[in-house]
Amino acid sequence: MAIIVDKDKKRSSIALACKDLVVNSSFKDITITKIAKEAGIAKGSFYDYFKNKEDLIFEIVNILMQKYNKKTEAKLKEAKDAKEKLKIFASFYYSQEDSELRGLYKEFVAISLTSANKEMIEFQSKIFKLYRDWLEEIIKEAIKNNELPNSALSLVDVFFATVKGLFITYEVTDVIDDLKEAIESYIDTIFGVIK
């Protein structure tokens, strides 16, 4: 009797087996040979599950983002107010707990900027929509609870762009010494200025 392989499960299994290789290596130094060895598969078998090494990184990020999203949703439900929720939302960019995923995400974004394909664009769009929806719900709840005025709803996209902008500035310059402090100060300022 032939063994039936669940291709999606095998794809995920290969990706997770290569996570440490991807996290601890420069993208240009990762070869299909190294990936196959790390995953314990034949080099040719790699192409049964992935188009290229970028596709492998996409899968690793996808798996880890799903876990991150569940964890973050639980934290958001436990937060006491909108300010705390915004800080939880923004903590992805500086939290030690999320450093591995953040590193992979940076690699994924770099690949997306240089060689985006349809799947990557769809994934980025889906993640952006999810996070934008979370942010919008946080702001709407803050308005409902009189923590912020109605006009604060216009801050959803601005908040998202500003926090990402602070992260990028922190990563590529030496003008921000403490990213957590910069982001949390920005959030505190929002509540101080527009209340």
N, CA, C and O of each residue as an XYZ file, in Angstrom:
780
protein
N       0.848     -1.177      0.000
C       0.000      0.000      0.000
C       0.895      1.242      0.000
O       1.862      1.313      0.758
N       0.577      2.199     -0.834
C       1.356      3.430     -0.934
C       1.101      4.326      0.274
O      -0.007      4.384      0.807
N       2.141      5.012      0.686
C       2.020      5.951      1.799
C       1.515      7.281      1.247
O       2.084      7.834      0.306
N       0.453      7.776      1.839
C      -0.111      9.062      1.415
C       0.494     10.158      2.280
O       0.415     10.121      3.508
N       1.089     11.117      1.624
C       1.744     12.216      2.330
C       0.854     13.448      2.252
O       0.443     13.858      1.166
N       0.562     14.028      3.393
C      -0.163     15.299      3.436
C       0.853     16.382      3.078
O       1.714     16.736      3.884
N       0.738     16.896      1.863
C       1.741     17.824      1.337
C       1.846     19.101      2.171
O       2.945     19.621      2.365
N       0.717     19.610      2.664
C       0.762     20.832      3.477
C       1.480     20.591      4.803
O       2.275     21.419      5.249
N       1.190     19.439      5.431
C       1.863     19.120      6.694
C       3.357     18.915      6.478
O       4.176     19.362      7.281
N       3.703     18.237      5.392
C       5.119     17.993      5.093
C       5.824     19.317      4.798
O       6.962     19.525      5.218
N       5.158     20.196      4.087
C       5.720     21.515      3.777
C       6.013     22.268      5.087
O       7.093     22.831      5.266
N       5.033     22.262      5.989
C       5.214     22.925      7.285
C       6.326     22.274      8.087
O       7.120     22.962      8.728
N       6.386     20.966      8.054
C       7.417     20.232      8.789
C       8.820     20.577      8.277
O       9.738     20.795      9.068
N       8.976     20.625      6.975
C      10.267     20.996      6.379
C      10.622     22.425      6.774
O      11.756     22.703      7.163
N       9.659     23.319      6.672
C       9.903     24.728      7.005
C      10.354     24.877      8.448
O      11.347     25.552      8.724
N       9.639     24.258      9.360
C       9.999     24.384     10.778
C      11.339     23.729     11.083
O      12.067     24.193     11.961
N      11.675     22.654     10.371
C      12.975     22.016     10.567
C      14.121     22.939     10.142
O      15.249     22.798     10.615
N      13.824     23.874      9.258
C      14.849     24.796      8.738
C      14.833     26.160      9.427
O      15.626     27.040      9.091
N      13.942     26.327     10.376
C      13.793     27.637     11.022
C      15.106     28.146     11.605
O      15.481     29.293     11.363
N      15.807     27.319     12.365
C      17.062     27.758     12.984
C      18.110     28.100     11.942
O      18.862     29.060     12.114
N      18.172     27.334     10.869
C      19.102     27.633      9.782
C      18.823     29.017      9.216
O      19.739     29.814      9.014
N      17.558     29.293      8.964
C      17.168     30.583      8.379
C      17.419     31.726      9.360
O      17.890     32.793      8.968
N      17.103     31.500     10.635
C      17.276     32.544     11.648
C      18.753     32.868     11.863
O      19.114     34.030     12.054
N      19.592     31.859     11.831
C      21.001     32.037     12.185
C      21.946     32.218     10.996
O      23.162     32.272     11.181
N      21.409     32.311      9.792
C      22.248     32.455      8.606
C      21.823     33.664      7.793
O      20.681     34.119      7.857
N      22.759     34.158      7.044
C      22.440     35.203      6.084
C      21.671     34.558      4.934
O      21.987     33.439      4.531
N      20.682     35.241      4.413
C      19.855     34.679      3.349
C      20.711     34.222      2.173
O      20.473     33.156      1.606
N      21.696     35.019      1.810
C      22.532     34.668      0.650
C      23.378     33.422      0.903
O      23.797     32.758     -0.045
N      23.635     33.096      2.178
C      24.439     31.917      2.509
C      23.622     30.631      2.592
O      24.180     29.537      2.672
N      22.316     30.769      2.572
C      21.453     29.582      2.655
C      21.322     28.977      1.259
O      20.924     29.655      0.311
N      21.655     27.719      1.148
C      21.534     27.016     -0.133
C      20.470     25.931     -0.009
O      20.098     25.527      1.093
N      19.996     25.475     -1.142
C      19.020     24.384     -1.148
C      19.665     23.130     -0.545
O      18.993     22.352      0.133
N      20.945     22.938     -0.788
C      21.660     21.801     -0.210
C      21.621     21.868      1.314
O      21.332     20.866      1.968
N      21.907     23.035      1.885
C      21.865     23.207      3.343
C      20.453     22.997      3.876
O      20.260     22.384      4.926
N      19.479     23.508      3.150
C      18.083     23.356      3.569
C      17.694     21.880      3.595
O      17.113     21.398      4.568
N      18.019     21.171      2.516
C      17.674     19.745      2.428
C      18.344     18.958      3.547
O      17.728     18.086      4.160
N      19.599     19.270      3.804
C      20.318     18.573      4.878
C      19.654     18.845      6.227
O      19.436     17.924      7.014
N      19.339     20.097      6.487
C      18.707     20.485      7.757
C      17.353     19.800      7.934
O      16.997     19.390      9.039
N      16.610     19.680      6.845
C      15.267     19.091      6.905
C      15.282     17.564      6.807
O      14.265     16.911      7.041
N      16.436     17.004      6.461
C      16.529     15.553      6.337
C      15.808     15.009      5.119
O      15.222     13.927      5.155
N      15.861     15.777      4.038
C      15.220     15.347      2.794
C      16.247     15.385      1.664
O      17.306     15.999      1.794
N      15.927     14.733      0.574
C      16.782     14.803     -0.610
C      16.660     16.195     -1.223
O      15.602     16.823     -1.176
N      17.758     16.657     -1.792
C      17.768     17.999     -2.386
C      16.634     18.177     -3.406
O      15.969     19.212     -3.431
N      16.427     17.164     -4.235
C      15.372     17.238     -5.246
C      13.980     17.285     -4.643
O      13.064     17.849     -5.240
N      13.813     16.696     -3.461
C      12.507     16.699     -2.796
C      12.093     18.101     -2.350
O      10.904     18.391     -2.218
N      13.068     18.955     -2.122
C      12.764     20.330     -1.717
C      11.763     20.945     -2.694
O      10.811     21.609     -2.286
N      11.989     20.717     -3.982
C      11.164     21.343     -5.016
C       9.775     20.715     -5.139
O       8.924     21.231     -5.863
N       9.546     19.618     -4.445
C       8.192     19.064     -4.383
C       7.305     19.917     -3.477
O       6.079     19.859     -3.565
N       7.933     20.708     -2.606
C       7.193     21.473     -1.597
C       7.367     22.990     -1.698
O       6.504     23.751     -1.262
N       8.483     23.417     -2.272
C       8.785     24.852     -2.352
C       9.296     25.208     -3.746
O       9.951     24.407     -4.413
N       8.976     26.433     -4.167
C       9.471     26.915     -5.461
C      10.944     27.294     -5.379
O      11.720     27.068     -6.307
N      11.306     27.884     -4.228
C      12.666     28.384     -4.035
C      12.861     28.659     -2.537
O      11.957     28.416     -1.738
N      14.025     29.157     -2.166
C      14.271     29.386     -0.742
C      13.440     30.552     -0.208
O      13.141     30.593      0.986
N      13.068     31.488     -1.058
C      12.184     32.574     -0.637
C      10.832     32.012     -0.202
O      10.241     32.475      0.773
N      10.354     31.016     -0.933
C       9.087     30.371     -0.605
C       9.180     29.660      0.748
O       8.208     29.636      1.503
N      10.328     29.090      1.052
C      10.550     28.461      2.357
C      10.450     29.498      3.474
O       9.786     29.267      4.484
N      11.104     30.628      3.291
C      11.055     31.687      4.304
C       9.622     32.183      4.461
O       9.168     32.428      5.579
N       8.920     32.327      3.364
C       7.512     32.722      3.401
C       6.716     31.762      4.281
O       5.904     32.194      5.099
N       6.946     30.463      4.114
C       6.211     29.466      4.897
C       6.564     29.560      6.380
O       5.679     29.473      7.231
N       7.847     29.737      6.699
C       8.252     29.852      8.102
C       7.589     31.077      8.732
O       7.033     30.992      9.827
N       7.647     32.194      8.051
C       7.021     33.426      8.565
C       5.522     33.215      8.741
O       4.952     33.622      9.754
N       4.889     32.590      7.773
C       3.452     32.338      7.842
C       3.096     31.515      9.073
O       2.160     31.862      9.794
N       3.817     30.447      9.324
C       3.562     29.577     10.480
C       3.755     30.343     11.784
O       2.906     30.295     12.674
N       4.875     31.047     11.889
C       5.190     31.762     13.127
C       4.252     32.948     13.357
O       3.922     33.261     14.501
N       3.821     33.610     12.277
C       2.888     34.734     12.417
C       1.546     34.235     12.948
O       0.910     34.925     13.745
N       1.108     33.065     12.528
C      -0.157     32.529     13.034
C      -0.068     32.295     14.544
O      -1.004     32.604     15.280
N       1.060     31.748     15.000
C       1.257     31.540     16.443
C       1.313     32.875     17.167
O       0.708     33.044     18.226
N       2.044     33.822     16.590
C       2.161     35.159     17.183
C       0.780     35.809     17.294
O       0.453     36.399     18.323
N      -0.017     35.703     16.252
C      -1.339     36.333     16.246
C      -2.228     35.793     17.356
O      -2.928     36.561     18.016
N      -2.208     34.476     17.571
C      -3.011     33.879     18.644
C      -2.559     34.400     20.004
O      -3.384     34.748     20.850
N      -1.258     34.449     20.207
C      -0.696     34.933     21.471
C      -1.057     36.407     21.686
O      -1.416     36.809     22.793
N      -0.960     37.195     20.638
C      -1.252     38.625     20.753
C      -2.739     38.864     20.995
O      -3.104     39.731     21.788
N      -3.582     38.119     20.332
C      -5.031     38.243     20.566
C      -5.358     37.997     22.040
O      -6.160     38.721     22.631
N      -4.742     36.988     22.624
C      -4.986     36.686     24.040
C      -4.515     37.844     24.923
O      -5.208     38.211     25.872
N      -3.363     38.417     24.629
C      -2.856     39.551     25.408
C      -3.777     40.763     25.276
O      -4.038     41.462     26.256
N      -4.263     41.006     24.070
C      -5.153     42.148     23.850
C      -6.456     41.998     24.635
O      -6.995     42.983     25.140
N      -6.958     40.778     24.735
C      -8.195     40.535     25.488
C      -8.004     40.801     26.976
O      -8.946     41.192     27.665
N      -6.789     40.590     27.471
C      -6.511     40.770     28.897
C      -6.123     42.207     29.267
O      -6.120     42.555     30.448
N      -5.803     43.027     28.294
C      -5.353     44.393     28.574
C      -6.472     45.215     29.210
O      -7.652     45.026     28.913
N      -6.072     46.132     30.094
C      -7.076     46.885     30.865
C      -7.623     48.109     30.142
O      -8.749     48.528     30.413
N      -6.853     48.689     29.233
C      -7.337     49.883     28.532
C      -6.690     49.989     27.156
O      -5.822     49.194     26.795
N      -7.133     50.990     26.397
C      -6.669     51.168     25.019
C      -5.181     51.476     24.944
O      -4.491     50.998     24.043
N      -4.688     52.261     25.872
C      -3.263     52.605     25.853
C      -2.420     51.336     26.004
O      -1.435     51.157     25.287
N      -2.798     50.472     26.918
C      -2.079     49.210     27.101
C      -2.198     48.340     25.846
O      -1.233     47.689     25.445
N      -3.374     48.330     25.232
C      -3.562     47.542     24.014
C      -2.684     48.054     22.880
O      -2.102     47.263     22.137
N      -2.587     49.360     22.747
C      -1.724     49.916     21.695
C      -0.256     49.558     21.950
O       0.499     49.304     21.011
N       0.134     49.540     23.207
C       1.515     49.172     23.535
C       1.755     47.690     23.252
O       2.835     47.319     22.791
N       0.782     46.855     23.516
C       0.893     45.433     23.178
C       0.993     45.289     21.661
O       1.845     44.558     21.155
N       0.134     45.978     20.955
C       0.128     45.934     19.499
C       1.497     46.320     18.937
O       2.005     45.667     18.025
N       2.083     47.371     19.478
C       3.353     47.889     18.962
C       4.571     47.131     19.468
O       5.665     47.284     18.924
N       4.396     46.318     20.498
C       5.547     45.642     21.112
C       6.229     44.646     20.177
O       7.368     44.253     20.432
N       5.573     44.237     19.121
C       6.213     43.345     18.147
C       7.547     43.924     17.688
O       8.502     43.180     17.462
N       7.616     45.227     17.552
C       8.789     45.880     16.986
C       9.980     45.948     17.936
O      11.090     46.266     17.509
N       9.765     45.653     19.222
C      10.902     45.746     20.151
C      10.971     44.623     21.185
O      11.997     44.482     21.852
N       9.938     43.836     21.339
C       9.920     42.826     22.387
C      10.965     41.730     22.136
O      11.102     41.225     21.022
N      11.688     41.382     23.188
C      12.676     40.313     23.104
C      11.995     38.994     22.754
O      12.543     38.178     22.013
N      10.811     38.797     23.286
C      10.039     37.575     23.048
C       9.774     37.339     21.557
O       9.679     36.196     21.111
N       9.658     38.421     20.798
C       9.330     38.319     19.375
C      10.521     38.570     18.456
O      10.343     38.752     17.252
N      11.734     38.582     19.009
C      12.911     38.938     18.208
C      13.167     37.968     17.058
O      13.560     38.389     15.970
N      12.951     36.689     17.285
C      13.179     35.710     16.229
C      12.218     35.937     15.058
O      12.635     35.974     13.900
N      10.948     36.086     15.368
C       9.957     36.334     14.329
C      10.230     37.672     13.636
O      10.119     37.781     12.415
N      10.582     38.670     14.415
C      10.880     39.983     13.841
C      12.046     39.883     12.845
O      12.003     40.492     11.776
N      13.072     39.125     13.194
C      14.211     38.928     12.287
C      13.786     38.248     10.993
O      14.192     38.655      9.904
N      12.967     37.214     11.119
C      12.463     36.528      9.926
C      11.567     37.453      9.106
O      11.611     37.456      7.876
N      10.766     38.228      9.805
C       9.864     39.145      9.106
C      10.665     40.197      8.329
O      10.305     40.550      7.206
N      11.749     40.694      8.929
C      12.599     41.665      8.220
C      13.164     41.039      6.947
O      13.204     41.681      5.897
N      13.597     39.791      7.046
C      14.125     39.074      5.880
C      13.036     38.923      4.826
O      13.280     39.115      3.635
N      11.839     38.578      5.274
C      10.713     38.412      4.365
C      10.367     39.738      3.677
O      10.103     39.767      2.474
N      10.369     40.821      4.436
C      10.067     42.130      3.845
C      11.132     42.503      2.817
O      10.811     43.017      1.745
N      12.392     42.247      3.139
C      13.474     42.550      2.193
C      13.292     41.765      0.896
O      13.459     42.306     -0.197
N      12.951     40.496      1.028
C      12.706     39.673     -0.157
C      11.497     40.212     -0.918
O      11.519     40.297     -2.146
N      10.453     40.573     -0.194
C       9.244     41.100     -0.832
C       9.536     42.379     -1.602
O       8.980     42.596     -2.679
N      10.396     43.221     -1.063
C      10.714     44.483     -1.727
C      11.543     44.275     -2.990
O      11.476     45.083     -3.916
N      12.322     43.202     -3.032
C      13.193     42.978     -4.187
C      12.647     41.973     -5.184
O      12.985     42.032     -6.366
N      11.807     41.048     -4.727
C      11.298     40.031     -5.657
C       9.920     39.534     -5.241
O       9.700     38.332     -5.094
N       9.019     40.449     -5.057
C       7.667     40.083     -4.618
C       6.967     39.239     -5.671
O       7.118     39.456     -6.874
N       6.206     38.283     -5.192
C       5.349     37.508     -6.087
C       3.918     37.613     -5.573
O       3.662     38.210     -4.527
N       3.009     37.035     -6.311
C       1.585     37.146     -5.981
C       1.288     36.652     -4.566
O       0.543     37.299     -3.830
N       1.869     35.506     -4.177
C       1.608     34.943     -2.859
C       2.120     35.853     -1.751
O       1.453     36.031     -0.732
N       3.291     36.423     -1.945
C       3.854     37.322     -0.936
C       3.006     38.572     -0.783
O       2.754     39.024      0.334
N       2.569     39.127     -1.893
C       1.726     40.323     -1.853
C       0.406     40.005     -1.156
O      -0.067     40.790     -0.334
N      -0.190     38.859     -1.478
C      -1.441     38.460     -0.822
C      -1.238     38.268      0.674
O      -2.075     38.685      1.475
N      -0.122     37.636      1.056
C       0.175     37.412      2.471
C       0.365     38.738      3.189
O      -0.219     38.951      4.252
N       1.176     39.636      2.626
C       1.406     40.945      3.237
C       0.093     41.710      3.368
O      -0.158     42.345      4.392
N      -0.737     41.650      2.343
C      -2.028     42.348      2.367
C      -2.940     41.778      3.449
O      -3.610     42.525      4.163
N      -2.961     40.456      3.564
C      -3.790     39.797      4.576
C      -3.336     40.184      5.987
O      -4.159     40.505      6.845
N      -2.035     40.151      6.215
C      -1.494     40.510      7.522
C      -1.760     41.984      7.822
O      -2.156     42.326      8.936
N      -1.547     42.859      6.837
C      -1.815     44.281      7.039
C      -3.276     44.496      7.409
O      -3.580     45.246      8.336
N      -4.179     43.844      6.689
C      -5.612     44.011      6.977
C      -5.942     43.522      8.391
O      -6.678     44.184      9.123
N      -5.397     42.363      8.771
C      -5.641     41.839     10.111
C      -5.181     42.832     11.167
O      -5.927     43.146     12.094
N      -3.954     43.330     11.033
C      -3.409     44.247     12.027
C      -4.123     45.598     11.988
O      -4.321     46.222     13.030
N      -4.502     46.045     10.823
C      -5.248     47.299     10.731
C      -6.612     47.141     11.409
O      -7.069     48.043     12.112
N      -7.257     45.991     11.193
C      -8.553     45.726     11.834
C      -8.406     45.689     13.354
O      -9.240     46.242     14.071
N      -7.347     45.038     13.848
C      -7.093     45.020     15.301
C      -6.963     46.441     15.821
O      -7.572     46.815     16.823
N      -6.167     47.211     15.128
C      -5.914     48.591     15.534
C      -7.199     49.410     15.512
O      -7.461     50.184     16.433
N      -7.985     49.244     14.480
C      -9.253     49.971     14.383
C     -10.187     49.586     15.538
O     -10.850     50.452     16.109
N     -10.242     48.315     15.877
C     -11.081     47.875     16.998
C     -10.597     48.472     18.322
O     -11.410     48.863     19.160
N      -9.291     48.542     18.509
C      -8.739     49.140     19.725
C      -9.155     50.608     19.823
O      -9.578     51.068     20.884
N      -9.034     51.331     18.728
C      -9.392     52.760     18.715
C     -10.900     52.930     18.917
O     -11.327     53.804     19.672
N     -11.705     52.107     18.252
C     -13.167     52.198     18.421
C     -13.557     51.932     19.875
O     -14.416     52.617     20.431
N     -12.923     50.942     20.476
C     -13.211     50.640     21.882
C     -12.795     51.810     22.778
O     -13.494     52.146     23.733
N     -11.656     52.424     22.463
C     -11.196     53.582     23.238
C     -12.180     54.742     23.112
O     -12.412     55.462     24.083
N     -12.752     54.927     21.943
C     -13.758     55.979     21.738
C     -15.015     55.648     22.542
O     -15.568     56.505     23.230
N     -15.451     54.406     22.448
C     -16.647     53.966     23.174
C     -16.471     54.150     24.686
O     -17.416     54.510     25.388
N     -15.248     53.898     25.182
C     -14.963     54.011     26.616
C     -14.501     55.417     27.034
O     -14.023     55.618     28.151
N     -14.651     56.377     26.123
C     -14.265     57.769     26.365
C     -12.787     57.937     26.715
O     -12.414     58.868     27.429
N     -11.961     57.041     26.215
C     -10.517     57.196     26.396
C      -9.933     58.108     25.310
O      -8.910     58.763     25.506
N     -10.615     58.129     24.160
C     -10.201     58.966     23.036
C     -11.451     59.570     22.396
O     -12.534     58.993     22.495
N     -11.312     60.726     21.741
C     -12.465     61.332     21.062
C     -12.749     60.620     19.730
O     -11.919     59.855     19.239
N     -13.929     60.880     19.154
C     -14.317     60.278     17.875
C     -13.294     60.511     16.775
O     -13.085     59.649     15.921
N     -12.664     61.666     16.795
C     -11.693     62.001     15.750
C     -10.481     61.062     15.755
O      -9.736     61.020     14.776
N     -10.279     60.325     16.822
C      -9.124     59.427     16.925
C      -9.182     58.288     15.912
O      -8.155     57.683     15.604
N     -10.360     57.993     15.395
C     -10.470     56.925     14.405
C      -9.598     57.210     13.176
O      -9.140     56.287     12.503
N      -9.382     58.468     12.901
C      -8.524     58.823     11.758
C      -7.056     58.492     12.018
O      -6.233     58.583     11.107
N      -6.724     58.114     13.238
C      -5.334     57.797     13.579
C      -4.911     56.368     13.229
O      -3.729     56.037     13.327
N      -5.840     55.533     12.830
C      -5.516     54.119     12.603
C      -4.340     53.968     11.650
O      -3.333     53.358     12.008
N      -4.448     54.505     10.461
C      -3.372     54.349      9.484
C      -2.121     55.129      9.887
O      -1.001     54.682      9.643
N      -2.316     56.289     10.502
C      -1.189     57.106     10.941
C      -0.403     56.378     12.032
O       0.828     56.372     12.016
N      -1.109     55.772     12.967
C      -0.446     55.035     14.044
C       0.378     53.888     13.464
O       1.548     53.714     13.805
N      -0.240     53.124     12.599
C       0.428     51.981     11.997
C       1.700     52.436     11.254
O       2.774     51.861     11.428
N       1.553     53.462     10.440
C       2.686     53.958      9.657
C       3.780     54.539     10.556
O       4.965     54.340     10.291
N       3.395     55.248     11.608
C       4.374     55.864     12.496
C       5.170     54.811     13.261
O       6.393     54.909     13.363
N       4.490     53.817     13.792
C       5.188     52.778     14.552
C       6.143     52.011     13.638
O       7.281     51.741     14.021
N       5.689     51.659     12.436
C       6.585     50.985     11.480
C       7.741     51.909     11.098
O       8.882     51.468     10.958
N       7.435     53.183     10.933
C       8.483     54.149     10.589
C       9.525     54.271     11.681
O      10.719     54.343     11.389
N       9.098     54.295     12.937
C      10.046     54.326     14.053
C      10.914     53.070     14.055
O      12.118     53.141     14.298
N      10.299     51.927     13.785
C      11.034     50.665     13.723
C      12.095     50.703     12.618
O      13.250     50.347     12.848
N      11.700     51.132     11.432
C      12.650     51.198     10.313
C      13.774     52.179     10.624
O      14.941     51.895     10.356
N      13.425     53.326     11.186
C      14.444     54.311     11.552
C      15.418     53.729     12.563
O      16.628     53.926     12.450
N      14.899     53.022     13.539
C      15.738     52.385     14.549
C      16.685     51.361     13.914
O      17.854     51.267     14.287
N      16.167     50.606     12.963
C      16.954     49.544     12.334
C      18.042     50.060     11.398
O      19.091     49.429     11.270
N      17.810     51.196     10.743
C      18.749     51.627      9.702
C      19.523     52.906     10.031
O      20.311     53.385      9.215
N      19.296     53.458     11.228
C      20.047     54.653     11.632
C      20.485     54.483     13.082
O      20.210     53.470     13.725
N      21.169     55.498     13.571
C      21.523     55.492     14.991
C      20.897     56.677     15.723
O      21.451     57.175     16.703
N      19.734     57.125     15.237
C      19.092     58.294     15.838
C      18.089     57.951     16.936
O      17.680     58.834     17.690
N      17.688     56.694     17.038
C      16.793     56.264     18.117
C      17.570     55.287     18.987
O      17.972     54.217     18.532
N      17.775     55.667     20.244
C      18.544     54.813     21.150
C      17.722     53.666     21.720
O      18.222     52.552     21.874
N      16.467     53.941     22.030
C      15.613     52.947     22.686
C      14.266     52.928     21.972
O      13.436     53.817     22.165
N      14.057     51.903     21.144
C      12.832     51.843     20.342
C      11.589     51.716     21.211
O      10.578     52.366     20.945
N      11.656     50.892     22.241
C      10.501     50.732     23.126
C      10.116     52.086     23.725
O       8.941     52.452     23.742
N      11.093     52.808     24.204
C      10.826     54.122     24.794
C      10.223     55.068     23.758
O       9.283     55.800     24.068
N      10.746     55.064     22.543
C      10.239     55.948     21.495
C       8.788     55.628     21.145
O       7.963     56.533     21.015
N       8.479     54.345     20.992
C       7.110     53.950     20.635
C       6.145     54.221     21.780
O       5.055     54.753     21.566
N       6.542     53.857     22.989
C       5.628     54.077     24.124
C       5.440     55.563     24.407
O       4.361     55.981     24.827
N       6.464     56.352     24.185
C       6.335     57.806     24.336
C       5.350     58.355     23.293
O       4.539     59.230     23.598
N       5.427     57.842     22.082
C       4.493     58.237     21.030
C       3.054     57.904     21.436
O       2.155     58.728     21.269
N       2.838     56.705     21.965
C       1.496     56.300     22.399
C       1.014     57.172     23.554
O      -0.134     57.615     23.555
N       1.877     57.423     24.533
C       1.509     58.290     25.646
C       1.142     59.693     25.143
O       0.213     60.323     25.648
N       1.885     60.166     24.145
C       1.626     61.495     23.591
C       0.261     61.547     22.909
O      -0.474     62.526     23.045
N      -0.068     60.496     22.182
C      -1.399     60.437     21.536
C      -2.486     60.661     22.583
O      -3.378     61.487     22.391
N      -2.409     59.931     23.681
C      -3.443     60.032     24.703
C      -3.381     61.381     25.428
O      -4.409     61.878     25.888
N      -2.213     61.965     25.532
C      -2.076     63.254     26.188
C      -2.556     64.416     25.346
O      -3.139     65.369     25.863
N      -2.313     64.339     24.060
C      -2.618     65.457     23.162
C      -4.070     65.478     22.717
O      -4.687     66.543     22.678
N      -4.626     64.324     22.381
C      -5.970     64.360     21.791
C      -7.082     64.027     22.753
O      -8.235     63.947     22.331
N      -6.802     63.834     23.999
C      -7.861     63.539     24.967
C      -8.688     64.780     25.217
O      -9.634     64.743     26.004
